[in-house]
């Protein structure tokens, strides 16, 4: 069995996104197609960010990861910014950037959204990185490079210290990202690409930065073909720093383990048996357990269900597994609930 063991955060932020790795078509993954568009200058840009941060293998010295500030600014705020909704925060250490501290809070949430993909793929779209308020970092895990793959995309989780969180927020502050977004539009010839989206929730408010086809505008030689505006370059530099998370925060990270969600979100789509008959390989149809207590007919949009109720039903299933309930067959899209996920 061929297994894809590369880590999603060690490559380009969009090429590594789960939307690019979900399906294998004709022996060539969408990830490989998108990876061919990655620019070498983007890697150089990331290196410049890391160089500006000092030694990437150690935690920041002096103030336990406290950010530097520009003249006329105060830690945790950006001059001239208009705060969004202000979350509850703990009292930060002197010089630190305030942020929410709850297990369900997402301080930083970064990934790709949209693009030319199926609705079910969009539903199970998971971020490339989530940093939670209680000091955890979530990243997509490795998946087998075979079809059918697992129904659930695995997620890795590790601890990240407050010094590591402050380092990431300091980079964002110095890049002008802890503020309302600038204009990220640019002239380019790229179709059906996703948006790169980075959301910050800090004491000053919630700020979302969204740029279409960020880093995709290059030719075969890696020369830029898009208008790389200062705003787009700053955002690209930052997500490249997130892409090299271990190098960016060093010893602030703990060992990675498999994330075991306490809750799932799912979407059920009815399918006709005649449509399943033509599938190759043939799908597996199993009975939906009554013990879960969920009517799949009510799950056409989005519902949540506890992991305790589901047991191993989802982890035992693959992409060809379908579920029968009341003589109706359903195709499910399922993902573990992560900090910052919208409420169904």
Helices and strands as residue ranges (DSSP letters): G 8-10, H 18-21, E 24-25, E 28-29, H 30-35, H 40-52, E 106-113, H 119-123, E 129-132, E 136-140, E 155-159, H 162-174, E 195-202, E 205-212, H 230-243, H 245-249, G 250-252, E 257-258, E 263-271, H 273-277, E 284-287, G 290-292, G 296-298, E 303-306, H 307-310, E 321-325, E 328-336
